[in-house]
Amino acid sequence: MLELNERFSYDGQSVAWGSLGEGDPIILIHGFPWSAQAWRSIAPWLARTHKVYYFDMIGCGLSEKNEGQNVTESVQSDLLEALVGHWGLERPQVVGHDFGGLAALRGHFVNGIDYGKLHLIDPVAVLPSGSPFYAHVARHEAAFAGLPDYAHEALFRAYIQAAAHYPLREEAIRIYFEPWSGDAGKAAFYRQIAHADTANIEAAQKRYAPTDFDIHLTWGMRDTFIPPERGRQLQELLRAKSFTPIENAAHFVHEDAPAALLGSLLQSI
């Protein structure tokens, strides 16, 4: 397990973060509904040659969760900008998965953060986006937050399994579910879904253009959440330097094929 024993106050909210290693900086940004623990098999290897930073996004993992909290995508890219300043980094490499990929893209194209390189793994990045489930939760957030614990856990398990190609290990499920358990965690889970706003994707997508740093894409070829065709579209929009397909992996490449994902990152950092 990764240790997140540091705290950063963002807009009065506590953000959990940690770091490993020494060298040029790399920032790892998780997606939803995961946490920084998604990088637990990846970060130690990258830390052999780099200083690796990781954190739990606002309302996720060990970071603060509270009623009335704003957890929309623009908040997460603003948080990234604040953390880069707090850490005193100049042109760090950034790795983002899922909504973490959107945070990284918005971080550059909207917030103006300069990167050394950008690595995107099955990111939320282009329209159309969202699902009937997301739309339904947005209309009935309070009802979902009031689900009995057993029903909430069953829904969570089904959701994250749908993101994977292979059956998830029980250990992994427990790691990812724990921050979303209990009344506060349950409410935070549905808050994240209800606050998703495609306008934040649109705002970034309108700005996509070639950059002065290399962009690399890695995609699980069995991803049903964000199909590989979207990745090829993104590659064109960004003029990405590489597109690495990972066979027999779905959206959550970290669990389906961690060695292949690490290999993809190591060949481009």
One Martini backbone bead per residue (centre of mass of N, CA, C, O) as a GRO file, in nm:
protein
  269
    1MET     BB    1   0.098   0.035   0.019
    2LEU     BB    2   0.045   0.359   0.007
    3GLU     BB    3   0.165   0.652   0.151
    4LEU     BB    4  -0.050   0.924   0.299
    5ASN     BB    5   0.121   1.149   0.522
    6GLU     BB    6   0.019   1.404   0.382
    7ARG     BB    7  -0.092   1.758   0.395
    8PHE     BB    8  -0.326   1.965   0.206
    9SER     BB    9  -0.464   2.288   0.180
   10TYR     BB   10  -0.775   2.323  -0.003
   11ASP     BB   11  -1.008   2.535   0.046
   12GLY     BB   12  -1.018   2.401   0.349
   13GLN     BB   13  -0.910   2.118   0.242
   14SER     BB   14  -0.806   1.792   0.282
   15VAL     BB   15  -0.506   1.657   0.131
   16ALA     BB   16  -0.378   1.356   0.030
   17TRP     BB   17  -0.021   1.267   0.035
   18GLY     BB   18   0.274   1.147  -0.151
   19SER     BB   19   0.615   0.999  -0.169
   20LEU     BB   20   0.886   0.884  -0.393
   21GLY     BB   21   1.201   0.924  -0.414
   22GLU     BB   22   1.437   1.043  -0.668
   23GLY     BB   23   1.425   1.321  -0.889
   24ASP     BB   24   1.243   1.359  -1.135
   25PRO     BB   25   0.919   1.453  -1.170
   26ILE     BB   26   0.614   1.264  -1.086
   27ILE     BB   27   0.262   1.262  -1.151
   28LEU     BB   28  -0.012   1.087  -1.004
   29ILE     BB   29  -0.351   1.032  -1.142
   30HIS     BB   30  -0.644   0.937  -1.056
   31GLY     BB   31  -0.955   0.794  -1.070
   32PHE     BB   32  -1.294   0.689  -1.108
   33PRO     BB   33  -1.335   0.505  -0.795
   34TRP     BB   34  -1.053   0.571  -0.690
   35SER     BB   35  -0.705   0.595  -0.598
   36ALA     BB   36  -0.376   0.608  -0.528
   37GLN     BB   37  -0.374   0.285  -0.507
   38ALA     BB   38  -0.358   0.234  -0.817
   39TRP     BB   39  -0.019   0.284  -0.787
   40ARG     BB   40   0.114   0.052  -0.605
   41SER     BB   41   0.260  -0.108  -0.863
   42ILE     BB   42   0.413   0.156  -0.992
   43ALA     BB   43   0.562   0.371  -0.814
   44PRO     BB   44   0.817   0.210  -0.709
   45TRP     BB   45   0.948   0.192  -0.994
   46LEU     BB   46   0.962   0.494  -1.066
   47ALA     BB   47   1.132   0.561  -0.794
   48ARG     BB   48   1.418   0.466  -0.897
   49THR     BB   49   1.437   0.758  -1.093
   50HIS     BB   50   1.208   0.918  -0.929
   51LYS     BB   51   0.991   1.163  -0.818
   52VAL     BB   52   0.691   1.056  -0.662
   53TYR     BB   53   0.362   1.175  -0.694
   54TYR     BB   54   0.064   1.146  -0.481
   55PHE     BB   55  -0.307   1.160  -0.474
   56ASP     BB   56  -0.617   1.257  -0.342
   57MET     BB   57  -0.885   1.362  -0.445
   58ILE     BB   58  -1.139   1.542  -0.399
   59GLY     BB   59  -1.350   1.316  -0.229
   60CYS     BB   60  -1.114   1.101  -0.202
   61GLY     BB   61  -1.019   0.869  -0.014
   62LEU     BB   62  -0.833   1.058   0.231
   63SER     BB   63  -0.979   1.286   0.155
   64GLU     BB   64  -1.202   1.514   0.185
   65LYS     BB   65  -1.546   1.474   0.308
   66ASN     BB   66  -1.845   1.672   0.231
   67GLU     BB   67  -2.111   1.844   0.261
   68GLY     BB   68  -2.128   2.056  -0.022
   69GLN     BB   69  -1.919   1.962  -0.204
   70ASN     BB   70  -1.692   2.039  -0.468
   71VAL     BB   71  -1.615   1.783  -0.744
   72THR     BB   72  -1.553   1.891  -0.997
   73GLU     BB   73  -1.325   1.899  -1.254
   74SER     BB   74  -1.220   2.191  -1.202
   75VAL     BB   75  -1.122   2.136  -0.912
   76GLN     BB   76  -0.903   1.922  -0.980
   77SER     BB   77  -0.724   2.112  -1.159
   78ASP     BB   78  -0.682   2.324  -0.941
   79LEU     BB   79  -0.541   2.133  -0.746
   80LEU     BB   80  -0.302   2.066  -0.923
   81GLU     BB   81  -0.191   2.351  -0.938
   82ALA     BB   82  -0.148   2.381  -0.631
   83LEU     BB   83   0.049   2.141  -0.595
   84VAL     BB   84   0.273   2.229  -0.784
   85GLY     BB   85   0.331   2.481  -0.613
   86HIS     BB   86   0.381   2.341  -0.338
   87TRP     BB   87   0.623   2.157  -0.463
   88GLY     BB   88   0.799   2.326  -0.672
   89LEU     BB   89   0.737   2.267  -0.980
   90GLU     BB   90   0.899   2.208  -1.306
   91ARG     BB   91   0.792   2.035  -1.550
   92PRO     BB   92   0.636   1.784  -1.499
   93GLN     BB   93   0.547   1.474  -1.500
   94VAL     BB   94   0.232   1.325  -1.619
   95VAL     BB   95  -0.015   1.090  -1.485
   96GLY     BB   96  -0.338   0.989  -1.630
   97HIS     BB   97  -0.654   0.853  -1.522
   98ASP     BB   98  -0.927   0.921  -1.648
   99PHE     BB   99  -1.007   1.186  -1.457
  100GLY     BB  100  -0.701   1.234  -1.430
  101GLY     BB  101  -0.666   1.303  -1.729
  102LEU     BB  102  -0.846   1.552  -1.724
  103ALA     BB  103  -0.687   1.708  -1.514
  104ALA     BB  104  -0.431   1.720  -1.688
  105LEU     BB  105  -0.550   1.861  -1.936
  106ARG     BB  106  -0.662   2.106  -1.784
  107GLY     BB  107  -0.397   2.190  -1.651
  108HIS     BB  108  -0.293   2.294  -1.930
  109PHE     BB  109  -0.537   2.412  -2.120
  110VAL     BB  110  -0.658   2.589  -1.869
  111ASN     BB  111  -0.429   2.646  -1.634
  112GLY     BB  112  -0.115   2.637  -1.759
  113ILE     BB  113   0.053   2.388  -1.723
  114ASP     BB  114   0.377   2.274  -1.745
  115TYR     BB  115   0.531   2.002  -1.908
  116GLY     BB  116   0.742   1.745  -1.985
  117LYS     BB  117   0.517   1.516  -1.972
  118LEU     BB  118   0.236   1.315  -2.106
  119HIS     BB  119   0.034   1.056  -1.953
  120LEU     BB  120  -0.233   0.856  -2.091
  121ILE     BB  121  -0.505   0.657  -1.937
  122ASP     BB  122  -0.797   0.622  -2.029
  123PRO     BB  123  -0.930   0.904  -2.074
  124VAL     BB  124  -1.118   1.171  -1.997
  125ALA     BB  125  -1.158   1.386  -2.312
  126VAL     BB  126  -1.417   1.324  -2.495
  127LEU     BB  127  -1.680   1.370  -2.695
  128PRO     BB  128  -1.878   1.175  -2.573
  129SER     BB  129  -2.008   1.156  -2.230
  130GLY     BB  130  -2.118   0.928  -2.025
  131SER     BB  131  -2.419   0.790  -1.861
  132PRO     BB  132  -2.714   0.673  -1.754
  133PHE     BB  133  -2.616   0.643  -1.463
  134TYR     BB  134  -2.517   0.930  -1.416
  135ALA     BB  135  -2.789   1.068  -1.481
  136HIS     BB  136  -2.951   0.923  -1.259
  137VAL     BB  137  -2.790   1.018  -1.014
  138ALA     BB  138  -2.824   1.324  -1.061
  139ARG     BB  139  -3.145   1.299  -1.007
  140HIS     BB  140  -3.086   1.079  -0.732
  141GLU     BB  141  -2.867   1.123  -0.508
  142ALA     BB  142  -3.013   1.088  -0.229
  143ALA     BB  143  -3.115   0.800  -0.280
  144PHE     BB  144  -2.838   0.667  -0.310
  145ALA     BB  145  -2.716   0.765  -0.033
  146GLY     BB  146  -2.964   0.582   0.110
  147LEU     BB  147  -2.852   0.321   0.082
  148PRO     BB  148  -2.787   0.036   0.176
  149ASP     BB  149  -2.488  -0.101   0.230
  150TYR     BB  150  -2.524  -0.361   0.057
  151ALA     BB  151  -2.618  -0.212  -0.202
  152HIS     BB  152  -2.375  -0.030  -0.239
  153GLU     BB  153  -2.161  -0.252  -0.260
  154ALA     BB  154  -2.283  -0.398  -0.503
  155LEU     BB  155  -2.264  -0.161  -0.696
  156PHE     BB  156  -1.962  -0.113  -0.678
  157ARG     BB  157  -1.868  -0.389  -0.773
  158ALA     BB  158  -2.003  -0.375  -1.051
  159TYR     BB  159  -1.864  -0.123  -1.154
  160ILE     BB  160  -1.558  -0.209  -1.135
  161GLN     BB  161  -1.587  -0.470  -1.298
  162ALA     BB  162  -1.669  -0.324  -1.566
  163ALA     BB  163  -1.362  -0.199  -1.587
  164ALA     BB  164  -1.283  -0.501  -1.620
  165HIS     BB  165  -1.169  -0.805  -1.761
  166TYR     BB  166  -1.093  -0.928  -1.499
  167PRO     BB  167  -1.121  -1.056  -1.209
  168LEU     BB  168  -1.126  -0.920  -0.912
  169ARG     BB  169  -0.968  -0.891  -0.634
  170GLU     BB  170  -1.058  -0.870  -0.313
  171GLU     BB  171  -0.836  -0.682  -0.216
  172ALA     BB  172  -0.895  -0.456  -0.423
  173ILE     BB  173  -1.188  -0.400  -0.352
  174ARG     BB  174  -1.134  -0.312  -0.059
  175ILE     BB  175  -0.948  -0.075  -0.117
  176TYR     BB  176  -1.165   0.087  -0.292
  177PHE     BB  177  -1.416   0.081  -0.092
  178GLU     BB  178  -1.347   0.201   0.189
  179PRO     BB  179  -1.380   0.519   0.121
  180TRP     BB  180  -1.707   0.446   0.042
  181SER     BB  181  -1.780   0.393   0.325
  182GLY     BB  182  -2.024   0.479   0.486
  183ASP     BB  183  -2.191   0.766   0.495
  184ALA     BB  184  -1.971   0.954   0.377
  185GLY     BB  185  -1.872   0.771   0.143
  186LYS     BB  186  -2.138   0.726   0.002
  187ALA     BB  187  -2.203   1.023  -0.060
  188ALA     BB  188  -1.935   1.078  -0.218
  189PHE     BB  189  -1.980   0.888  -0.453
  190TYR     BB  190  -2.244   1.030  -0.568
  191ARG     BB  191  -2.124   1.312  -0.590
  192GLN     BB  192  -1.921   1.259  -0.813
  193ILE     BB  193  -2.133   1.183  -1.027
  194ALA     BB  194  -2.326   1.436  -1.007
  195HIS     BB  195  -2.076   1.650  -1.078
  196ALA     BB  196  -2.055   1.571  -1.351
  197ASP     BB  197  -1.931   1.778  -1.638
  198THR     BB  198  -1.914   1.820  -1.978
  199ALA     BB  199  -1.811   2.118  -1.985
  200ASN     BB  200  -1.517   2.039  -1.893
  201ILE     BB  201  -1.446   1.889  -2.148
  202GLU     BB  202  -1.511   2.102  -2.361
  203ALA     BB  203  -1.310   2.319  -2.263
  204ALA     BB  204  -1.063   2.143  -2.335
  205GLN     BB  205  -1.115   2.041  -2.628
  206LYS     BB  206  -1.106   2.330  -2.764
  207ARG     BB  207  -0.773   2.339  -2.686
  208TYR     BB  208  -0.661   2.130  -2.846
  209ALA     BB  209  -0.306   2.078  -2.910
  210PRO     BB  210  -0.009   2.102  -2.980
  211THR     BB  211   0.294   2.053  -2.800
  212ASP     BB  212   0.616   2.104  -2.629
  213PHE     BB  213   0.531   1.817  -2.535
  214ASP     BB  214   0.505   1.496  -2.479
  215ILE     BB  215   0.251   1.256  -2.579
  216HIS     BB  216   0.107   0.964  -2.417
  217LEU     BB  217  -0.073   0.665  -2.499
  218THR     BB  218  -0.285   0.436  -2.311
  219TRP     BB  219  -0.479   0.127  -2.399
  220GLY     BB  220  -0.752  -0.059  -2.341
  221MET     BB  221  -0.895  -0.276  -2.581
  222ARG     BB  222  -1.155  -0.353  -2.366
  223ASP     BB  223  -1.285  -0.082  -2.344
  224THR     BB  224  -1.627   0.023  -2.254
  225PHE     BB  225  -1.617   0.316  -2.150
  226ILE     BB  226  -1.350   0.393  -2.346
  227PRO     BB  227  -1.292   0.350  -2.643
  228PRO     BB  228  -1.023   0.329  -2.860
  229GLU     BB  229  -1.134   0.537  -3.067
  230ARG     BB  230  -1.099   0.777  -2.873
  231GLY     BB  231  -0.793   0.757  -2.861
  232ARG     BB  232  -0.741   0.818  -3.160
  233GLN     BB  233  -0.874   1.092  -3.155
  234LEU     BB  234  -0.685   1.214  -2.941
  235GLN     BB  235  -0.423   1.177  -3.093
  236GLU     BB  236  -0.496   1.380  -3.314
  237LEU     BB  237  -0.558   1.634  -3.141
  238LEU     BB  238  -0.255   1.614  -2.993
  239ARG     BB  239  -0.025   1.474  -3.140
  240ALA     BB  240   0.069   1.215  -3.038
  241LYS     BB  241   0.354   1.016  -3.016
  242SER     BB  242   0.182   0.777  -2.871
  243PHE     BB  243   0.022   0.439  -2.899
  244THR     BB  244  -0.060   0.198  -2.647
  245PRO     BB  245  -0.167  -0.117  -2.666
  246ILE     BB  246  -0.370  -0.328  -2.440
  247GLU     BB  247  -0.428  -0.634  -2.421
  248ASN     BB  248  -0.653  -0.768  -2.213
  249ALA     BB  249  -0.773  -0.474  -2.142
  250ALA     BB  250  -0.941  -0.237  -1.985
  251HIS     BB  251  -0.992   0.045  -1.817
  252PHE     BB  252  -0.839  -0.106  -1.569
  253VAL     BB  253  -0.517  -0.159  -1.617
  254HIS     BB  254  -0.387  -0.185  -1.333
  255GLU     BB  255  -0.533  -0.476  -1.287
  256ASP     BB  256  -0.508  -0.632  -1.561
  257ALA     BB  257  -0.197  -0.483  -1.654
  258PRO     BB  258   0.061  -0.372  -1.479
  259ALA     BB  259   0.314  -0.451  -1.645
  260ALA     BB  260   0.230  -0.317  -1.911
  261LEU     BB  261   0.197  -0.035  -1.798
  262LEU     BB  262   0.482   0.001  -1.696
  263GLY     BB  263   0.619  -0.043  -1.970
  264SER     BB  264   0.491   0.197  -2.112
  265LEU     BB  265   0.612   0.412  -1.922
  266LEU     BB  266   0.921   0.336  -1.940
  267GLN     BB  267   0.941   0.399  -2.260
  268SER     BB  268   0.864   0.737  -2.202
  269ILE     BB  269   1.028   0.875  -1.947
   0.00000   0.00000   0.00000
